[in-house]
């Protein structure tokens, strides 16, 4: 069901997430497929809906940086980038803490985190009270959705609600940067330009 992201519908969507269900939601990059990022059973539904390999980790979206201390180990470069670019189109890979389920990270000791800019996304995450999965709301291998109708085409029978925030502002996925090692490593080009990142933390490596 496609609905406008009114406060009542955001609360309804948050209830779905708390109950272990799936919700599609708008961000400034592309539409995301949201589930409780700390619930392994809910996360498994994301992989099933997208037909995504369990070996391909999922990012988590947060609405408040206060959550970071529970999820990850921060470093100075990450903090500098968050100060400059969050909320925004930058996913940062950092070492994970035990509370993050292994299914999210494909058994790896690191997790991707982002704070989206979309008010509807932030309200949904806040109302849910947990980090939510931030992967694109499509079938793996197909174009990322930039409208609610795109999501409907892929996942109508897999999600309980689609929050319609209109067409995504950017229409391209977030930039992904790995900060788990000594040198920053770019894992995916996206909505945030590399040159802007390098102005903050210096030269980055390409995988």
Secondary structure, 3 states (H helix, E strand, C coil): CEEECCHHHHHHHHHHHHCCCCEEECCCCCCEEECECCCHHHHHHHHHHHCCCCCCCCCEECCCHHHHHHHECCCHHHHHHHHHHCCCCEEEEEEECCCCCHHHHCCCCEEEEECCCCHHHHHHHHHHCCCEECEECCCCCCCCCCCHHHHHHHHCCCCCEEEECCCCCCCCCCEEEECCCCCCEEEECCCCCHHHHHHHHCCCEEC
